[in-house]
């Protein structure tokens, strides 16, 4: 067995590499089977054909959570933004045409928070997908809760659980 961090050949199955101090199966530089150089994206060693912990190991450890949270934020935010814009433009104009006093103002009062909540949810979703600025991604998930609770609740859970994957 070879250390994936430094490439030193190891005897037995030690928990820590005596050369570099890393866990032998962590890292991305060398194949654990033959010691051939690999990259972070290598899944199968080109020299010996052994499975190398790369993208597969990353996905198994929860890196999918921020992406999922971001998609849920967008799914909640985009339709809410469209509804808010339609309320502000279409129904406000309809109220002015119908002559009902205060109808346009009422639609504006409903539409404005919807538009603001949707924009924050969309921006937070983009930050979550890019795995940047955890606080903004969490804010987006919280506002997605106000847009569509069925998407907002899991978005909050996935954002919180995927915190370690943000830069």
Backbone bond lengths (Angstrom), bond angles and torsions (degrees), N, CA, C in turn:
res aa  C-N    CA-C-N  psi(-1)  N-CA   C-N-CA  omega(-1)  CA-C   N-CA-C  phi
1 X - - - 1.461 - - 1.523 108.22 -
2 X 1.328 115.20 146.70 1.460 121.59 -179.76 1.528 109.27 -120.88
3 X 1.334 116.35 145.12 1.468 121.27 176.81 1.521 108.92 -69.01
4 X 1.319 117.41 131.60 1.476 121.34 179.29 1.514 111.16 -74.69
5 X 1.334 117.77 -16.44 1.459 120.45 -177.99 1.527 111.89 -87.91
6 X 1.346 117.19 -48.40 1.464 119.56 -175.34 1.520 113.79 -114.51
7 X 1.340 118.96 -15.20 1.456 122.22 177.37 1.515 114.76 88.85
8 X 1.334 118.51 1.63 1.471 121.38 -179.43 1.519 109.74 -68.32
9 X 1.346 115.52 138.74 1.462 119.89 176.81 1.525 108.39 -72.75
10 X 1.316 116.07 133.15 1.461 122.45 -176.65 1.525 109.78 -113.20
11 X 1.302 115.45 144.70 1.465 119.73 174.95 1.519 108.33 -99.45
12 X 1.329 116.61 135.39 1.464 120.54 -177.39 1.515 110.36 74.23
13 X 1.325 115.28 -149.28 1.462 122.05 178.92 1.525 110.12 -131.03
14 X 1.333 117.23 70.90 1.466 118.88 -178.00 1.525 111.17 -69.81
15 X 1.335 115.51 152.16 1.464 120.33 178.18 1.523 111.54 -78.24
16 X 1.330 116.47 -28.17 1.460 121.40 -179.76 1.526 108.31 -132.34
17 X 1.321 116.11 136.31 1.459 121.38 178.60 1.528 109.36 -69.45
18 X 1.352 118.08 127.21 1.466 119.63 179.92 1.534 112.46 -69.69
19 X 1.326 117.82 -18.88 1.467 121.17 -179.04 1.528 112.43 -80.56
20 X 1.355 116.49 -50.23 1.470 119.20 -173.40 1.529 113.53 -114.43
21 X 1.337 118.21 -12.74 1.466 121.13 178.22 1.514 115.07 84.67
22 X 1.331 117.18 0.94 1.465 120.56 179.76 1.524 109.70 -87.64
23 X 1.328 115.35 162.59 1.459 118.86 172.07 1.519 106.40 -69.80
24 X 1.331 119.08 129.98 1.468 121.67 -172.55 1.524 115.13 -59.46
25 X 1.308 119.46 -28.55 1.459 120.31 -178.93 1.529 112.43 -92.12
26 X 1.314 117.87 0.11 1.458 121.46 174.94 1.516 108.12 -94.53
27 X 1.290 116.99 158.58 1.453 121.31 179.48 1.511 110.19 107.26
28 X 1.317 115.92 178.72 1.462 119.20 -174.20 1.517 112.80 -140.49
29 X 1.309 119.96 9.02 1.455 119.96 -170.14 1.519 115.53 -92.94
30 X 1.343 119.37 -28.23 1.457 120.98 -172.39 1.527 111.35 -138.98
31 X 1.342 116.00 150.55 1.463 122.41 176.98 1.526 108.78 -70.63
32 X 1.332 119.73 131.80 1.463 120.89 179.57 1.539 112.46 -71.26
33 X 1.330 117.68 -15.23 1.459 120.85 -177.58 1.527 112.54 -90.95
34 X 1.361 117.10 -46.01 1.463 119.36 -174.92 1.532 113.44 -120.37
35 X 1.322 118.58 -11.42 1.464 121.88 178.97 1.519 114.46 84.32
36 X 1.340 117.51 8.27 1.471 120.75 178.90 1.527 110.14 -68.81
37 X 1.340 117.56 145.95 1.472 119.47 178.51 1.536 110.86 -62.91
38 X 1.323 115.87 140.32 1.460 122.45 177.50 1.521 108.54 -135.16
39 X 1.319 116.44 174.09 1.460 121.05 175.75 1.523 108.63 -117.08
40 X 1.319 115.42 176.94 1.459 121.54 179.26 1.533 111.57 -62.79
41 X 1.322 116.95 -28.46 1.459 121.52 -177.10 1.527 113.64 -90.81
42 X 1.329 118.15 -6.92 1.459 121.40 -178.13 1.520 110.37 -68.02
43 X 1.326 115.91 126.12 1.462 120.73 176.53 1.516 111.05 -104.40
44 X 1.345 117.41 -34.68 1.458 122.31 179.27 1.523 107.33 -128.56
45 X 1.337 116.47 131.17 1.458 121.53 -178.20 1.531 109.68 -64.37
46 X 1.340 117.81 127.68 1.461 119.51 179.61 1.531 112.90 -70.76
47 X 1.325 118.11 -19.31 1.466 121.21 -177.55 1.529 112.20 -86.19
48 X 1.350 117.31 -47.43 1.467 119.29 -174.47 1.529 113.66 -114.94
49 X 1.350 118.66 -12.20 1.458 121.49 178.44 1.516 114.96 83.56
50 X 1.321 117.79 5.91 1.471 120.78 179.76 1.520 110.11 -74.68
51 X 1.333 116.44 150.34 1.463 121.01 176.92 1.522 107.81 -72.05
52 X 1.327 115.21 130.13 1.459 122.64 -179.15 1.519 107.50 -110.88
53 X 1.338 117.85 132.99 1.465 120.93 178.43 1.519 108.28 -67.59
54 X 1.321 116.94 110.29 1.462 121.61 179.52 1.505 108.49 -138.65
55 X 1.327 117.07 -114.92 1.454 122.16 -179.37 1.523 111.72 -61.40
56 X 1.315 118.09 -35.26 1.457 121.69 -178.20 1.525 110.23 -62.98
57 X 1.335 117.25 -44.49 1.455 120.37 -179.57 1.526 110.91 -65.95
58 X 1.333 117.08 -36.12 1.463 120.46 -179.98 1.527 110.94 -64.16
59 X 1.330 117.85 -44.01 1.455 120.62 -178.63 1.520 111.15 -66.10
60 X 1.316 117.04 -35.09 1.455 120.60 -177.54 1.523 111.62 -69.14
61 X 1.304 117.03 -20.11 1.455 118.79 -175.24 1.528 113.47 -96.79
62 X 1.315 119.07 14.96 1.460 122.29 171.75 1.506 115.74 100.89
63 X 1.341 118.32 10.25 1.458 120.13 -179.50 1.528 111.90 -67.18
64 X 1.309 117.58 -15.24 1.466 122.16 179.36 1.520 111.56 -75.99
65 X 1.314 118.67 -17.91 1.464 121.22 -174.09 1.532 113.70 -63.00
66 X 1.332 120.39 -47.60 1.468 118.28 178.39 1.524 112.83 -61.63
67 X 1.326 117.17 -38.65 1.466 120.60 178.14 1.527 110.60 -61.76
68 X 1.322 116.13 -45.80 1.458 120.54 179.31 1.530 111.04 -63.20
69 X 1.332 116.69 -42.96 1.469 120.61 178.38 1.526 110.64 -61.33
70 X 1.322 116.98 -42.04 1.460 120.71 179.52 1.523 112.18 -63.56
71 X 1.319 116.06 -41.48 1.465 119.52 178.41 1.523 110.19 -64.80
72 X 1.330 117.42 -41.85 1.466 120.77 178.01 1.528 111.02 -63.06
73 X 1.335 116.68 -39.02 1.472 120.12 176.82 1.528 110.89 -60.93
74 X 1.323 115.79 -43.62 1.466 119.74 179.82 1.526 111.54 -67.35
75 X 1.331 116.07 -40.15 1.469 119.70 179.64 1.526 110.69 -64.16
76 X 1.314 117.55 -32.19 1.464 120.78 177.17 1.528 111.51 -80.90
77 X 1.340 117.08 -38.66 1.457 120.71 -172.36 1.517 115.84 -78.87
78 X 1.317 118.07 -41.02 1.467 120.78 -174.91 1.530 112.00 -63.20
79 X 1.354 119.61 -51.06 1.472 117.53 178.24 1.528 113.06 -62.69
80 X 1.326 116.70 -34.95 1.460 120.04 178.59 1.526 110.26 -65.49
81 X 1.327 117.05 -39.17 1.462 120.63 177.07 1.525 110.32 -62.76
82 X 1.307 116.51 -44.35 1.477 120.23 179.16 1.531 110.73 -61.84
83 X 1.329 116.32 -44.77 1.474 120.11 178.85 1.522 110.63 -62.87
84 X 1.328 117.16 -42.33 1.464 120.75 179.08 1.515 112.47 -62.18
85 X 1.328 115.96 -42.50 1.467 119.75 178.73 1.526 110.55 -65.55
86 X 1.332 116.78 -42.65 1.462 119.91 178.34 1.523 111.69 -63.28
87 X 1.327 116.53 -40.00 1.460 119.78 177.09 1.524 110.78 -63.32
88 X 1.315 115.95 -45.63 1.464 119.88 -177.48 1.525 111.85 -65.89
89 X 1.306 117.04 -42.31 1.463 120.06 -175.45 1.516 112.75 -88.31
90 X 1.299 116.08 -55.79 1.452 120.45 -172.36 1.508 114.48 -72.62
91 X 1.303 118.47 -54.21 1.461 120.86 -175.84 1.522 112.45 -73.86
92 X 1.348 116.42 -28.52 1.457 118.63 175.49 1.522 110.83 -64.89
93 X 1.334 115.25 -42.26 1.468 119.74 176.97 1.520 110.51 -66.51
94 X 1.331 116.67 -37.44 1.463 120.79 178.60 1.528 110.27 -62.87
95 X 1.311 117.31 -39.17 1.464 121.26 178.46 1.515 112.07 -64.76
96 X 1.351 115.82 -38.95 1.461 119.05 178.47 1.531 110.28 -66.77
97 X 1.317 116.18 -37.48 1.464 119.70 179.83 1.523 111.53 -71.75
98 X 1.313 117.18 -34.64 1.463 119.27 -176.63 1.526 112.25 -76.69
99 X 1.323 116.75 -18.85 1.450 119.58 178.37 1.520 113.83 83.57
100 X 1.310 118.06 5.09 1.474 120.70 177.89 1.520 107.74 -74.63
101 X 1.302 116.23 120.75 1.454 121.66 -176.46 1.526 109.43 -69.94
102 X 1.311 116.22 129.19 1.457 121.53 176.73 1.520 114.91 86.04
103 X 1.331 119.01 -6.57 1.468 120.88 -177.59 1.535 111.04 -65.19
104 X 1.331 116.93 -43.97 1.467 121.12 178.66 1.512 111.40 -63.32
105 X 1.327 117.00 -41.26 1.466 120.66 178.78 1.523 111.61 -65.76
106 X 1.332 115.91 -37.99 1.468 120.64 177.95 1.531 110.41 -63.54
107 X 1.326 116.88 -44.59 1.465 120.42 179.15 1.526 110.81 -65.09
108 X 1.320 116.33 -37.05 1.461 120.26 176.62 1.515 111.73 -65.37
109 X 1.329 115.95 -38.54 1.467 120.62 179.13 1.522 111.45 -67.61
110 X 1.314 117.70 -29.52 1.466 121.08 177.43 1.524 109.80 -82.90
111 X 1.315 117.37 -40.81 1.455 122.05 -173.76 1.526 112.96 -71.12
112 X 1.325 117.87 -38.54 1.465 120.79 -175.58 1.522 112.71 -59.20
113 X 1.356 120.71 -51.20 1.467 119.21 177.65 1.533 112.41 -62.70
114 X 1.344 116.85 -37.09 1.467 119.14 178.27 1.524 111.25 -59.50
115 X 1.312 116.39 -44.57 1.463 120.61 -179.75 1.528 110.46 -64.85
116 X 1.316 117.48 -44.45 1.473 121.24 -179.94 1.518 110.72 -63.30
117 X 1.344 117.85 -47.85 1.469 121.67 179.19 1.525 110.64 -59.75
118 X 1.328 116.28 -42.32 1.468 120.50 -178.63 1.521 111.36 -64.99
119 X 1.325 117.31 -42.46 1.464 120.38 179.84 1.519 110.46 -63.44
120 X 1.336 117.74 -43.22 1.466 120.36 178.48 1.531 110.29 -64.11
121 X 1.332 117.93 -40.35 1.463 121.05 178.17 1.531 110.80 -63.42
122 X 1.323 117.36 -41.70 1.469 121.08 -179.67 1.523 110.78 -66.74
123 X 1.330 117.16 -46.35 1.467 120.45 179.32 1.537 110.20 -62.52
124 X 1.330 117.27 -43.41 1.461 120.51 176.73 1.514 111.99 -62.34
125 X 1.328 116.91 -37.04 1.460 120.71 177.32 1.522 112.14 -63.54
126 X 1.319 116.41 -40.08 1.464 120.42 177.70 1.528 110.14 -64.96
127 X 1.328 117.44 -42.08 1.467 120.45 177.76 1.525 110.90 -64.22
128 X 1.327 117.66 -37.74 1.469 120.93 179.08 1.528 110.48 -67.28
129 X 1.321 117.37 -43.54 1.464 120.27 179.59 1.524 110.73 -62.05
130 X 1.323 116.20 -39.55 1.475 120.63 179.58 1.524 112.74 -81.63
131 X 1.336 116.78 -4.77 1.472 123.76 -179.40 1.527 111.34 56.41
132 X 1.317 114.79 45.63 1.465 121.93 178.80 1.517 109.79 -122.46
133 X 1.284 117.65 146.54 1.462 125.92 172.97 1.532 111.72 47.56
134 X 1.310 114.96 81.97 1.456 122.77 -176.39 1.530 112.53 -54.43
135 X 1.325 118.09 -39.29 1.463 121.28 -178.61 1.525 112.35 -61.86
136 X 1.324 117.31 -41.74 1.469 120.40 177.87 1.525 111.18 -69.70
137 X 1.322 116.66 -36.17 1.466 119.93 177.11 1.535 110.22 -65.39
138 X 1.326 116.47 -39.92 1.468 120.18 177.86 1.529 110.52 -66.54
139 X 1.325 117.24 -41.51 1.472 120.20 177.15 1.527 110.42 -60.09
140 X 1.330 116.62 -41.59 1.454 120.29 177.40 1.517 112.04 -61.48
141 X 1.331 116.94 -39.83 1.465 120.67 178.50 1.525 111.39 -67.81
142 X 1.320 116.22 -37.60 1.469 119.90 178.38 1.529 109.82 -65.55
143 X 1.319 117.35 -42.94 1.467 119.57 179.13 1.526 111.29 -72.46
144 X 1.333 117.46 -25.77 1.468 119.93 172.97 1.528 109.86 -64.75
145 X 1.328 116.07 -29.62 1.466 120.97 176.10 1.526 110.30 -61.13
146 X 1.331 117.37 -39.29 1.466 121.00 178.90 1.524 111.80 -74.15
147 X 1.343 116.34 -26.25 1.470 120.34 179.28 1.524 111.09 -77.80
148 X 1.301 117.01 -48.37 1.468 122.32 -179.13 1.517 107.33 -155.40
149 X 1.325 117.25 98.78 1.463 121.42 -172.68 1.524 112.56 -58.27
150 X 1.313 118.27 -29.73 1.460 119.83 -178.22 1.533 111.73 -66.19
151 X 1.332 117.78 -26.61 1.460 121.90 175.20 1.529 110.97 -96.16
152 X 1.323 117.37 -29.96 1.455 121.61 -176.81 1.511 114.12 -68.29
153 X 1.329 117.51 -39.60 1.465 120.38 -178.52 1.530 111.30 -62.87
154 X 1.351 119.57 -53.02 1.462 117.00 177.87 1.528 112.64 -65.95
155 X 1.337 118.30 -29.46 1.467 120.32 177.84 1.525 110.36 -63.05
156 X 1.316 117.27 -42.48 1.467 120.76 177.70 1.526 110.15 -63.23
157 X 1.326 116.61 -45.88 1.475 120.82 -179.05 1.529 110.37 -60.28
158 X 1.338 117.51 -47.55 1.459 120.34 -178.34 1.523 111.99 -67.91
159 X 1.326 117.75 -34.46 1.468 119.94 178.14 1.520 110.47 -66.69
160 X 1.324 116.53 -43.73 1.467 120.18 -179.46 1.529 110.30 -67.20
161 X 1.336 116.98 -45.25 1.466 119.92 -177.89 1.530 112.36 -70.09
162 X 1.316 118.22 -25.44 1.461 121.44 179.78 1.514 114.12 -95.53
163 X 1.327 118.32 15.79 1.470 122.41 -174.93 1.526 112.50 -54.33
164 X 1.316 118.51 -38.37 1.476 120.59 -175.15 1.521 112.83 -67.76
165 X 1.327 118.26 -13.03 1.453 121.20 -178.62 1.521 112.94 -92.13
166 X 1.339 117.71 -0.86 1.463 121.41 179.33 1.521 110.28 -87.90
167 X 1.348 115.46 149.39 1.470 120.75 176.64 1.497 109.16 -101.55
